[in-house]
Amino acid sequence: MNTPPIGGVSPERAALRTSAVEFEGLFLEMLMKSMRASVPEQGLINGGRGEAVFRRMQDAEMAQRMAGRFGIAEMIERALDVRA
C-alpha cells in the first residue's frame, strides 16, 4: 500500500533523504577523525582520555551539523531513487 505524499514528499522519499544525510554525517565524522589523527599532538598540556572523549563527541556533533551541505547526500539520493 502506497501512502499518499504529504507536502509533495512521499514517506519513502523522506526516509531516503534522512538516510542519505545520516550517511553523509557518518562519512564526515570518519573524515574528521582521519584528519585529526594526521596532526601530531602538541603543547604542554595533554588532556588525556578526557580530552580524547570530548574531541570524539565534538567531531561527531560537528559532522552531524554539517551533514547535508556537501552534496554527498544528494548524490546518494539520486543513485538510490527508484524513480530515476
KASULCOR-V204149 format. One record per backbone hydrogen bond with DSSP energy under -0.5 kcal/mol. NH is the residue of the N-H (numbers start at 1). CO is the residue of the C=O. If there is no record, write none. Layout:
((NH & CO) (NH & CO))
This chain:
((6 & 9) (7 & 5) (9 & 6) (14 & 10) (15 & 11) (16 & 12) (17 & 13) (18 & 14) (19 & 15) (20 & 16) (21 & 17) (22 & 18) (23 & 19) (24 & 20) (25 & 21) (26 & 22) (27 & 23) (28 & 24) (29 & 25) (30 & 26) (31 & 27) (32 & 28) (33 & 29) (34 & 30) (35 & 31) (36 & 32) (37 & 33) (38 & 34) (38 & 35) (39 & 35) (39 & 36) (40 & 38) (46 & 44) (47 & 45) (50 & 47) (51 & 47) (52 & 48) (53 & 49) (54 & 50) (55 & 51) (56 & 52) (57 & 53) (58 & 54) (59 & 55) (60 & 56) (61 & 57) (62 & 58) (63 & 59) (64 & 60) (65 & 61) (66 & 62) (67 & 63) (69 & 66) (75 & 71) (76 & 72) (77 & 73) (78 & 74) (79 & 75) (80 & 76) (81 & 77) (84 & 81))
